Amino acid sequence: MASAPASKRGKNELPAPIIVKKVTIVAGGHHGGAWKVAYADFVTAMMAFFLLLWILGATTEKQRKGIADYFSPTLVKTQNGSAGSAAGLLGGSSLTDADKYPHRAGQTGTKSITIPRDATGGPKEGGTKIKRTARAKQALEQKLKSTEALRKLARQVRMVDTTEGVRIDLVDDADFSMFRLGTTVLTPDASTLLVAIAQAVGPDQGSLTIRGHTDATPWRDGVPGNNWSLSAGRAEATRQALLRDGIGEMRFNRIEGVADRELLIPGNPADPRNRRISILLLD
């Protein structure tokens, strides 16, 4: 007689529990895409930073100044019109004027500290060159104050800072003229003024560009000549006077005559203030 299997359970016994083991394989966590935006911003900022470093190393001082002027909100016409104000002898605003920009010591600095060094690691623009032209401006101011005659003539002088250097404008008015009417002959007062300018800018050694301007008054019938030749002749007469007053021949970079194409008073082409000589002291 065979015995019953040992594993046989009774009718009242419960079945053995079934255990299910669930295994989840995670390839990688997901934390959203915010880090990608932050990383993209970082890469963009670094690209802009290295692009700036490349521009500083691959351009000259004048090129950087041109780039800065391109983004300047000030119009050229506004800049030119700002000179000759009653606030000072020569008026206008210089890059070396005091402003609110801080420097390393936390004191009031000048605009020149915001301009980067040149490609060779030399002095900053606004340092050596702007100081040189500032010295010429200061020397001219002092010269024009030295005598009573020059103090009267100082009202005819305007000084404007440009991207190329400092421009000295000698402007006619109803009571003053640089040249005799319709000629290239300097008046005695104009000769006195040019002597003072030559003595002030002589030590500077920078190059000079001279430009002649006329008003738009038409020539009388039968009188030979035109405003183009007159403006060029007056620029040459000014150069000859500066040569006699001690300015070296090699310092003259260019002589120009622009007739009445660059009026100082566009609303009144016949205004005597449109007649002027511009002497640009180049950086």
Contacts in CASP RR format, 6 or more apart in sequence:
PFRMAT RR
TARGET T0000
AUTHOR 0000-0000-0000
METHOD contacts of the structure
MODEL  1
MASAPASKRGKNELPAPIIVKKVTIVAGGHHGGAWKVAYADFVTAMMAFF
LLLWILGATTEKQRKGIADYFSPTLVKTQNGSAGSAAGLLGGSSLTDADK
YPHRAGQTGTKSITIPRDATGGPKEGGTKIKRTARAKQALEQKLKSTEAL
RKLARQVRMVDTTEGVRIDLVDDADFSMFRLGTTVLTPDASTLLVAIAQA
VGPDQGSLTIRGHTDATPWRDGVPGNNWSLSAGRAEATRQALLRDGIGEM
RFNRIEGVADRELLIPGNPADPRNRRISILLLD
55 64 0 8 1.000
55 67 0 8 1.000
56 64 0 8 1.000
56 116 0 8 1.000
56 117 0 8 1.000
56 119 0 8 1.000
57 119 0 8 1.000
58 119 0 8 1.000
59 67 0 8 1.000
59 119 0 8 1.000
60 118 0 8 1.000
60 119 0 8 1.000
61 118 0 8 1.000
61 125 0 8 1.000
61 129 0 8 1.000
61 283 0 8 1.000
62 163 0 8 1.000
62 164 0 8 1.000
62 283 0 8 1.000
64 115 0 8 1.000
64 116 0 8 1.000
64 125 0 8 1.000
65 115 0 8 1.000
65 125 0 8 1.000
65 163 0 8 1.000
66 163 0 8 1.000
68 115 0 8 1.000
69 163 0 8 1.000
79 160 0 8 1.000
80 160 0 8 1.000
82 92 0 8 1.000
82 93 0 8 1.000
82 160 0 8 1.000
83 90 0 8 1.000
83 91 0 8 1.000
83 92 0 8 1.000
83 93 0 8 1.000
83 158 0 8 1.000
83 159 0 8 1.000
83 160 0 8 1.000
83 169 0 8 1.000
84 90 0 8 1.000
84 91 0 8 1.000
84 92 0 8 1.000
84 158 0 8 1.000
84 159 0 8 1.000
85 91 0 8 1.000
85 92 0 8 1.000
89 141 0 8 1.000
89 144 0 8 1.000
89 145 0 8 1.000
89 154 0 8 1.000
90 137 0 8 1.000
90 140 0 8 1.000
90 141 0 8 1.000
90 144 0 8 1.000
90 154 0 8 1.000
90 157 0 8 1.000
90 158 0 8 1.000
90 159 0 8 1.000
91 158 0 8 1.000
91 159 0 8 1.000
92 158 0 8 1.000
92 159 0 8 1.000
92 160 0 8 1.000
92 161 0 8 1.000
93 161 0 8 1.000
94 134 0 8 1.000
94 137 0 8 1.000
94 161 0 8 1.000
95 110 0 8 1.000
95 111 0 8 1.000
95 112 0 8 1.000
95 126 0 8 1.000
95 130 0 8 1.000
95 161 0 8 1.000
96 110 0 8 1.000
96 111 0 8 1.000
96 112 0 8 1.000
96 126 0 8 1.000
96 130 0 8 1.000
96 131 0 8 1.000
96 134 0 8 1.000
97 110 0 8 1.000
97 111 0 8 1.000
98 108 0 8 1.000
98 109 0 8 1.000
98 110 0 8 1.000
99 108 0 8 1.000
99 109 0 8 1.000
99 110 0 8 1.000
99 111 0 8 1.000
100 108 0 8 1.000
101 108 0 8 1.000
101 109 0 8 1.000
101 110 0 8 1.000
101 111 0 8 1.000
101 113 0 8 1.000
101 114 0 8 1.000
102 108 0 8 1.000
102 109 0 8 1.000
103 109 0 8 1.000
103 113 0 8 1.000
111 126 0 8 1.000
112 124 0 8 1.000
112 125 0 8 1.000
112 126 0 8 1.000
112 127 0 8 1.000
112 130 0 8 1.000
113 124 0 8 1.000
115 124 0 8 1.000
115 125 0 8 1.000
115 126 0 8 1.000
116 124 0 8 1.000
116 125 0 8 1.000
117 123 0 8 1.000
117 124 0 8 1.000
118 124 0 8 1.000
118 125 0 8 1.000
129 283 0 8 1.000
130 283 0 8 1.000
132 204 0 8 1.000
132 206 0 8 1.000
132 283 0 8 1.000
133 161 0 8 1.000
133 165 0 8 1.000
133 166 0 8 1.000
133 204 0 8 1.000
133 281 0 8 1.000
133 283 0 8 1.000
135 204 0 8 1.000
136 166 0 8 1.000
136 200 0 8 1.000
136 201 0 8 1.000
136 204 0 8 1.000
136 281 0 8 1.000
137 159 0 8 1.000
137 166 0 8 1.000
139 200 0 8 1.000
139 201 0 8 1.000
139 203 0 8 1.000
140 157 0 8 1.000
140 159 0 8 1.000
140 168 0 8 1.000
140 196 0 8 1.000
140 197 0 8 1.000
140 200 0 8 1.000
140 201 0 8 1.000
142 200 0 8 1.000
143 150 0 8 1.000
143 196 0 8 1.000
143 197 0 8 1.000
143 199 0 8 1.000
143 200 0 8 1.000
144 150 0 8 1.000
144 151 0 8 1.000
144 153 0 8 1.000
144 154 0 8 1.000
144 157 0 8 1.000
144 196 0 8 1.000
145 151 0 8 1.000
145 154 0 8 1.000
149 192 0 8 1.000
150 192 0 8 1.000
150 193 0 8 1.000
150 196 0 8 1.000
153 176 0 8 1.000
153 189 0 8 1.000
153 192 0 8 1.000
153 193 0 8 1.000
153 196 0 8 1.000
156 170 0 8 1.000
156 171 0 8 1.000
156 172 0 8 1.000
156 173 0 8 1.000
156 176 0 8 1.000
156 193 0 8 1.000
157 168 0 8 1.000
157 169 0 8 1.000
157 170 0 8 1.000
157 171 0 8 1.000
157 193 0 8 1.000
158 168 0 8 1.000
158 169 0 8 1.000
158 171 0 8 1.000
159 166 0 8 1.000
159 167 0 8 1.000
159 168 0 8 1.000
159 169 0 8 1.000
160 166 0 8 1.000
160 167 0 8 1.000
160 169 0 8 1.000
161 167 0 8 1.000
162 280 0 8 1.000
164 209 0 8 1.000
164 280 0 8 1.000
164 282 0 8 1.000
164 283 0 8 1.000
165 280 0 8 1.000
165 281 0 8 1.000
165 282 0 8 1.000
165 283 0 8 1.000
166 280 0 8 1.000
166 281 0 8 1.000
167 278 0 8 1.000
167 279 0 8 1.000
167 280 0 8 1.000
167 281 0 8 1.000
168 197 0 8 1.000
168 201 0 8 1.000
168 278 0 8 1.000
168 279 0 8 1.000
168 280 0 8 1.000
168 281 0 8 1.000
169 264 0 8 1.000
169 276 0 8 1.000
169 277 0 8 1.000
169 278 0 8 1.000
169 279 0 8 1.000
170 178 0 8 1.000
170 190 0 8 1.000
170 193 0 8 1.000
170 276 0 8 1.000
170 277 0 8 1.000
170 278 0 8 1.000
170 279 0 8 1.000
171 264 0 8 1.000
171 273 0 8 1.000
171 275 0 8 1.000
171 276 0 8 1.000
172 178 0 8 1.000
172 272 0 8 1.000
172 273 0 8 1.000
172 274 0 8 1.000
172 275 0 8 1.000
172 276 0 8 1.000
173 272 0 8 1.000
173 273 0 8 1.000
174 272 0 8 1.000
176 189 0 8 1.000
177 187 0 8 1.000
177 190 0 8 1.000
177 272 0 8 1.000
177 275 0 8 1.000
178 186 0 8 1.000
178 187 0 8 1.000
178 190 0 8 1.000
178 234 0 8 1.000
178 275 0 8 1.000
178 276 0 8 1.000
178 277 0 8 1.000
179 185 0 8 1.000
179 186 0 8 1.000
179 187 0 8 1.000
179 190 0 8 1.000
179 234 0 8 1.000
179 237 0 8 1.000
179 275 0 8 1.000
180 187 0 8 1.000
182 230 0 8 1.000
184 230 0 8 1.000
184 233 0 8 1.000
184 234 0 8 1.000
184 236 0 8 1.000
184 237 0 8 1.000
185 237 0 8 1.000
186 194 0 8 1.000
186 237 0 8 1.000
186 238 0 8 1.000
186 241 0 8 1.000
191 241 0 8 1.000
194 238 0 8 1.000
194 241 0 8 1.000
194 242 0 8 1.000
194 245 0 8 1.000
195 245 0 8 1.000
197 242 0 8 1.000
197 279 0 8 1.000
198 242 0 8 1.000
198 245 0 8 1.000
198 246 0 8 1.000
198 247 0 8 1.000
199 245 0 8 1.000
201 208 0 8 1.000
201 247 0 8 1.000
201 279 0 8 1.000
201 281 0 8 1.000
202 246 0 8 1.000
202 247 0 8 1.000
204 281 0 8 1.000
205 251 0 8 1.000
206 251 0 8 1.000
206 281 0 8 1.000
206 282 0 8 1.000
207 251 0 8 1.000
207 252 0 8 1.000
207 253 0 8 1.000
207 281 0 8 1.000
207 282 0 8 1.000
208 242 0 8 1.000
208 247 0 8 1.000
208 251 0 8 1.000
208 252 0 8 1.000
208 253 0 8 1.000
208 279 0 8 1.000
208 280 0 8 1.000
208 281 0 8 1.000
208 282 0 8 1.000
209 252 0 8 1.000
209 253 0 8 1.000
209 254 0 8 1.000
209 255 0 8 1.000
209 256 0 8 1.000
209 279 0 8 1.000
209 280 0 8 1.000
209 282 0 8 1.000
210 235 0 8 1.000
210 238 0 8 1.000
210 239 0 8 1.000
210 242 0 8 1.000
210 252 0 8 1.000
210 254 0 8 1.000
210 255 0 8 1.000
210 256 0 8 1.000
210 277 0 8 1.000
210 278 0 8 1.000
210 279 0 8 1.000
210 280 0 8 1.000
211 231 0 8 1.000
211 235 0 8 1.000
211 255 0 8 1.000
211 256 0 8 1.000
211 257 0 8 1.000
211 258 0 8 1.000
211 277 0 8 1.000
211 278 0 8 1.000
211 280 0 8 1.000
212 231 0 8 1.000
212 232 0 8 1.000
212 233 0 8 1.000
212 234 0 8 1.000
212 235 0 8 1.000
212 238 0 8 1.000
212 256 0 8 1.000
212 257 0 8 1.000
212 258 0 8 1.000
212 276 0 8 1.000
212 277 0 8 1.000
212 278 0 8 1.000
213 231 0 8 1.000
213 257 0 8 1.000
213 258 0 8 1.000
213 259 0 8 1.000
213 260 0 8 1.000
213 262 0 8 1.000
213 263 0 8 1.000
213 264 0 8 1.000
213 274 0 8 1.000
213 275 0 8 1.000
213 276 0 8 1.000
213 277 0 8 1.000
213 278 0 8 1.000
214 227 0 8 1.000
214 230 0 8 1.000
214 231 0 8 1.000
214 234 0 8 1.000
214 259 0 8 1.000
214 260 0 8 1.000
214 274 0 8 1.000
214 275 0 8 1.000
215 260 0 8 1.000
215 263 0 8 1.000
215 269 0 8 1.000
215 270 0 8 1.000
215 271 0 8 1.000
215 272 0 8 1.000
215 274 0 8 1.000
215 275 0 8 1.000
216 227 0 8 1.000
216 260 0 8 1.000
216 263 0 8 1.000
216 269 0 8 1.000
216 270 0 8 1.000
216 274 0 8 1.000
217 269 0 8 1.000
217 270 0 8 1.000
219 225 0 8 1.000
219 226 0 8 1.000
219 227 0 8 1.000
226 259 0 8 1.000
227 259 0 8 1.000
227 260 0 8 1.000
228 257 0 8 1.000
228 259 0 8 1.000
230 259 0 8 1.000
231 257 0 8 1.000
231 258 0 8 1.000
231 259 0 8 1.000
232 255 0 8 1.000
232 256 0 8 1.000
232 257 0 8 1.000
233 257 0 8 1.000
234 257 0 8 1.000
234 277 0 8 1.000
235 255 0 8 1.000
235 256 0 8 1.000
235 257 0 8 1.000
235 277 0 8 1.000
236 255 0 8 1.000
238 277 0 8 1.000
238 279 0 8 1.000
239 252 0 8 1.000
239 255 0 8 1.000
243 249 0 8 1.000
253 282 0 8 1.000
260 269 0 8 1.000
260 274 0 8 1.000
263 269 0 8 1.000
263 271 0 8 1.000
263 274 0 8 1.000
264 271 0 8 1.000
264 273 0 8 1.000
264 274 0 8 1.000
264 276 0 8 1.000
265 271 0 8 1.000
265 273 0 8 1.000
265 274 0 8 1.000
268 274 0 8 1.000
END
